[in-house]
Amino acid sequence: MQSLALIENWPVPTAAAAVVRADGTVVGAHGPTGHRFALASVTKPLAAYAVLVAYEEGAIELDEPAGPEGSTVRHLLAHTSGLAFDEHRVTAPAGTRRLYSNSGFEVLGDHIAKATDISFGEYLRQAVLEPLGMASTGLVGGASPAKDGVSTVDDLVKFAAEVQAPRLLDARTVAEAMSVVHPGLKGVLPGYGHQSPNDWGLGFEIRDSKSPHWTGSSSSPRTFGHFGQAGTFLWVDPDAGAACVALADRAFGPWAVEAWPPFTDAVLSEL
């Protein structure tokens, strides 16, 4: 795909990208797809998938208490627990605001570790990474399930194919994860300001009609995924029948706000 070569114009030291269909066919790839990048918040969809495996295995329930008073696993996944961005401090009652929270995912990781008696990083490996053959992916550093993932484009296209055609989870569970939880809630989309509504599923952001946004102007409202402050993103556009992974090693900033949407539009125009 010629559109993927646009990453060469990004003001970053290293970048790689690929597009994959639901059957795992890689339609195109560009750059060092085996290079390991820090994922930042693109860690969250991987963590969320592990949580959903724990749910299907019966280790947890989505509506069991977790986090602050009144909050559940579902609230934590959907950023509606009321926890602050990077502090274990409650700033709103559960279910009333969309407060994007790294802390919420860290609480979630602790909750899964207690329920399964396995560290969250190890549970993620056993439940998601190993079955999908994602040998270059894992949690490092502080091992936060919110932001400490590392991976490669080669590994993430396997995950992107899985999300489109689930084998590890029941398709109904994945459909629920890609559906809006607590519709109508307002909130701030990091890097893009206040959005009304700021729709989210279970660990995956849903595009809907958000503007501005990190995907393209031609991305369908059903597009879901995540971007990270490390200069990384993964989106799945069900209407296009494909997913795109792009990883870079420069922190998110104005360069990404400018570069990512036309890149996505170029990819979609080729599909």
C-alpha positions as CSV (number, residue, x, y, z in Angstrom):
1,M,0.0,0.0,0.0
2,Q,1.5,3.3,-1.1
3,S,-0.3,5.2,1.6
4,L,1.8,3.5,4.3
5,A,4.9,5.1,3.0
6,L,3.6,8.4,4.3
7,I,5.2,7.5,7.6
8,E,8.5,8.4,6.0
9,N,7.4,12.1,6.2
10,W,6.6,11.9,9.9
11,P,9.1,13.9,12.1
12,V,10.1,10.8,14.1
13,P,13.3,8.8,14.4
14,T,11.6,5.5,13.7
15,A,8.1,4.5,12.5
16,A,6.4,1.3,11.2
17,A,2.9,0.6,10.1
18,A,0.7,-2.1,8.7
19,V,-2.9,-2.8,7.6
20,V,-4.5,-6.2,8.3
21,R,-7.8,-7.8,7.5
22,A,-10.0,-10.0,9.8
23,D,-8.5,-13.2,8.3
24,G,-5.0,-12.1,9.3
25,T,-4.0,-11.1,5.7
26,V,-1.5,-8.2,6.0
27,V,-2.6,-5.9,3.1
28,G,0.5,-3.8,3.4
29,A,3.4,-2.9,5.7
30,H,6.1,-0.3,5.8
31,G,9.1,0.3,8.1
32,P,10.8,-1.9,10.6
33,T,7.7,-4.0,11.6
34,G,9.8,-6.1,14.0
35,H,11.1,-3.2,16.0
36,R,9.9,-3.0,19.6
37,F,8.2,0.3,20.5
38,A,6.8,1.6,23.8
39,L,3.0,1.5,23.4
40,A,1.9,3.9,26.1
41,S,-1.9,3.8,26.2
42,V,-2.1,1.4,23.3
43,T,-1.4,-1.0,26.2
44,K,-5.0,-0.5,27.3
45,P,-6.8,-2.5,24.6
46,L,-4.5,-5.5,25.2
47,A,-5.1,-5.2,29.0
48,A,-8.9,-4.9,28.4
49,Y,-8.8,-8.1,26.2
50,A,-7.2,-10.0,29.1
51,V,-9.8,-8.7,31.5
52,L,-12.5,-10.0,29.1
53,V,-10.8,-13.4,29.0
54,A,-10.9,-13.4,32.8
55,Y,-14.6,-12.6,32.6
56,E,-15.3,-15.5,30.2
57,E,-13.3,-17.9,32.3
58,G,-15.5,-17.0,35.3
59,A,-12.7,-15.4,37.4
60,I,-14.6,-12.1,37.5
61,E,-17.9,-10.5,36.6
62,L,-18.2,-7.3,34.7
63,D,-20.6,-5.8,37.1
64,E,-18.8,-6.9,40.3
65,P,-17.5,-4.1,42.6
66,A,-14.0,-2.9,41.7
67,G,-12.3,0.4,42.4
68,P,-14.0,3.2,44.4
69,E,-17.4,2.9,46.0
70,G,-20.1,2.3,43.5
71,S,-17.6,1.3,40.8
72,T,-17.4,-2.0,38.9
73,V,-15.1,-3.7,36.5
74,R,-17.3,-2.3,33.7
75,H,-16.9,1.2,35.0
76,L,-13.1,0.8,35.2
77,L,-12.9,-0.5,31.6
78,A,-15.1,2.4,30.3
79,H,-13.3,5.2,32.3
80,T,-16.4,5.9,34.3
81,S,-15.2,4.8,37.7
82,G,-14.7,8.4,38.9
83,L,-10.9,7.9,39.5
84,A,-8.6,10.8,38.4
85,F,-6.3,10.5,35.5
86,D,-3.1,9.5,37.2
87,E,-4.0,9.5,40.9
88,H,-5.9,7.1,43.1
89,R,-8.3,9.9,43.9
90,V,-12.1,9.9,43.3
91,T,-13.2,13.0,41.5
92,A,-16.8,12.0,40.5
93,P,-19.4,9.4,41.4
94,A,-19.2,6.2,39.3
95,G,-21.1,6.3,36.1
96,T,-21.6,10.1,35.9
97,R,-18.6,11.3,33.9
98,R,-16.1,10.0,31.4
99,L,-12.8,10.6,33.2
100,Y,-10.0,9.0,31.3
101,S,-7.9,7.2,33.9
102,N,-4.6,5.4,34.0
103,S,-5.3,4.8,37.7
104,G,-8.5,3.0,36.8
105,F,-6.6,0.5,34.6
106,E,-4.0,0.0,37.4
107,V,-6.8,-0.8,39.9
108,L,-8.2,-3.2,37.3
109,G,-4.9,-5.0,36.9
110,D,-4.7,-5.4,40.7
111,H,-8.3,-6.7,40.8
112,I,-7.5,-9.4,38.1
113,A,-4.3,-10.4,39.9
114,K,-6.2,-10.9,43.2
115,A,-9.0,-12.8,41.4
116,T,-6.7,-15.1,39.5
117,D,-3.7,-15.3,41.9
118,I,-1.5,-14.4,38.9
119,S,0.3,-11.1,38.3
120,F,-1.5,-9.1,35.7
121,G,1.5,-9.1,33.3
122,E,1.7,-12.9,33.5
123,Y,-2.1,-13.2,33.1
124,L,-1.9,-11.0,30.0
125,R,0.8,-13.2,28.6
126,Q,-1.1,-16.5,29.2
127,A,-4.5,-15.2,28.2
128,V,-3.8,-13.1,25.1
129,L,-0.1,-12.8,24.0
130,E,0.9,-16.4,24.0
131,P,-2.2,-17.8,22.3
132,L,-1.8,-15.1,19.5
133,G,1.9,-15.7,19.1
134,M,2.8,-12.2,20.2
135,A,6.3,-13.1,21.5
136,S,7.7,-9.6,21.3
137,T,4.9,-8.0,23.5
138,G,4.7,-7.6,27.2
139,L,4.6,-5.2,30.1
140,V,7.8,-3.6,31.3
141,G,9.1,-1.0,33.6
142,G,6.4,-0.3,36.3
143,A,4.3,-2.9,34.6
144,S,1.2,-0.7,34.5
145,P,-1.6,-2.2,32.5
146,A,-2.5,1.4,31.5
147,K,0.8,2.3,29.8
148,D,3.8,0.0,30.2
149,G,3.3,-2.2,27.2
150,V,6.0,-2.8,24.5
151,S,5.3,-4.4,21.1
152,T,6.0,-4.6,17.4
153,V,3.8,-3.9,14.4
154,D,4.1,-7.6,13.5
155,D,2.6,-8.6,16.9
156,L,-0.1,-6.0,16.9
157,V,-1.5,-7.0,13.5
158,K,-2.1,-10.4,15.1
159,F,-4.1,-8.7,17.9
160,A,-5.9,-6.5,15.4
161,A,-6.9,-9.5,13.4
162,E,-8.2,-11.2,16.6
163,V,-10.4,-8.3,17.5
164,Q,-11.9,-8.3,14.0
165,A,-12.5,-12.1,14.1
166,P,-12.3,-13.3,17.7
167,R,-10.9,-16.7,18.5
168,L,-10.0,-16.1,22.2
169,L,-13.3,-14.6,23.1
170,D,-17.0,-15.1,22.2
171,A,-17.9,-12.7,19.4
172,R,-20.7,-11.4,21.5
173,T,-18.3,-10.3,24.2
174,V,-16.2,-8.5,21.7
175,A,-19.3,-6.8,20.2
176,E,-20.2,-5.6,23.7
177,A,-16.6,-4.2,24.2
178,M,-17.0,-2.2,21.0
179,S,-20.4,-0.8,22.0
180,V,-20.8,2.4,24.0
181,V,-20.9,2.0,27.8
182,H,-22.9,4.7,29.6
183,P,-24.0,6.6,26.4
184,G,-24.1,10.4,26.4
185,L,-21.3,11.0,28.9
186,K,-19.1,14.0,28.3
187,G,-15.4,14.1,28.9
188,V,-12.0,15.0,27.7
189,L,-10.2,13.0,25.0
190,P,-6.5,13.4,25.9
191,G,-4.8,15.6,23.4
192,Y,-8.0,16.5,21.6
193,G,-10.0,18.3,24.3
194,H,-13.6,18.2,25.4
195,Q,-15.9,15.8,23.6
196,S,-19.7,15.6,23.9
197,P,-20.4,12.8,24.0
198,N,-17.0,11.1,24.7
199,D,-18.0,7.6,23.8
200,W,-16.1,4.6,25.0
201,G,-16.5,0.8,25.0
202,L,-14.9,-1.7,27.3
203,G,-11.2,-0.6,27.0
204,F,-11.6,0.7,23.4
205,E,-12.4,4.2,22.4
206,I,-15.2,4.6,19.9
207,R,-14.9,7.2,17.2
208,D,-18.6,8.1,16.7
209,S,-18.9,11.8,15.7
210,K,-15.9,13.1,17.7
211,S,-14.2,16.1,16.3
212,P,-11.3,16.7,16.4
213,H,-10.1,13.2,16.4
214,W,-6.9,11.2,15.8
215,T,-8.5,9.0,13.0
216,G,-9.5,10.3,9.6
217,S,-12.4,12.4,8.3
218,S,-13.4,9.3,6.3
219,S,-13.2,6.9,9.2
220,S,-16.6,5.4,9.9
221,P,-18.4,6.2,13.2
222,R,-18.0,2.5,14.1
223,T,-14.2,2.8,14.1
224,F,-12.7,1.9,17.5
225,G,-9.2,1.6,18.9
226,H,-6.7,3.6,20.9
227,F,-3.8,5.9,20.6
228,G,-0.8,6.4,22.9
229,Q,1.3,9.2,24.1
230,A,4.4,7.4,22.8
231,G,3.2,8.3,19.2
232,T,1.3,5.0,18.6
233,F,-2.1,4.0,17.5
234,L,-4.3,1.1,16.5
235,W,-7.7,1.5,14.9
236,V,-10.2,-1.0,13.5
237,D,-12.8,0.3,11.0
238,P,-15.5,-2.4,10.6
239,D,-17.0,-0.6,7.6
240,A,-13.6,-0.8,5.8
241,G,-13.1,-4.4,6.9
242,A,-9.5,-3.7,8.1
243,A,-7.4,-2.4,10.9
244,C,-4.3,-0.3,10.9
245,V,-1.3,-0.2,13.4
246,A,1.2,2.6,13.4
247,L,4.0,2.8,15.9
248,A,6.6,5.6,16.3
249,D,9.2,6.6,18.9
250,R,8.4,10.3,19.4
251,A,5.9,11.5,22.0
252,F,2.5,12.4,20.8
253,G,2.1,16.1,20.1
254,P,1.2,18.6,17.3
255,W,3.1,16.5,14.8
256,A,0.7,13.6,15.4
257,V,-2.4,15.8,15.4
258,E,-1.4,17.0,11.9
259,A,0.0,13.7,10.5
260,W,-2.4,11.0,11.6
261,P,-5.8,11.9,10.1
262,P,-4.5,12.4,6.5
263,F,-2.5,9.2,6.9
264,T,-5.7,7.3,7.9
265,D,-7.7,8.9,5.1
266,A,-5.0,7.8,2.6
267,V,-5.1,4.2,3.9
268,L,-8.8,4.1,3.8
269,S,-8.9,5.4,0.2
270,E,-6.7,2.5,-0.8
271,L,-8.8,-0.2,0.8
